[in-house]
Amino acid sequence: MKRQYAFFLSLFFLAACNKNELPKGVLEEQKMVRILADLTVIDGYMSTLMYADSIRMNGKNYYATVYKNHNISKAAFDSSMKYYSKQPVLLDSMYSKVDSLLLTQEKRLMKMQELEQKKLIKSK
């Protein structure tokens, strides 16, 4: 009986240790955050345009460009998104990181614009 208990306890601990490992084909969290940030920018841009079929086609091209820039396939992204969607707390944390990353990028762009404005004023 003690051996069976020890065996099941060992299995439990092994299973708990493997929880941190991602299934094969699932992108790691940080990479997904960067991809989601890029896709969010595209979605924001697309929402500013008038809706037409040509925009939908361009949107697919934009998404394909993001996948290509990150060296992944749409299938890899989709399977990773499916995996993370089954873990809502983790996915929420990832989207918080996306938000933080986008805010940082926005601040950087604002600072660059400010510097460009100062250069233009000095050159006049």
Buried (B, 14 or more C-beta within 10 A) or exposed (E): EEEEEEEEEEEEEEEEEEEEEEEEEBBEBEBBBBBBBBBBBBEEEBEEEEEEEEEEEBBEEBBEEBBEEBEBEEEBBEBBBEBBEEEEEEBEBBBEBBBEBBEEEEEEEEEEEEEEEEEEEEEE
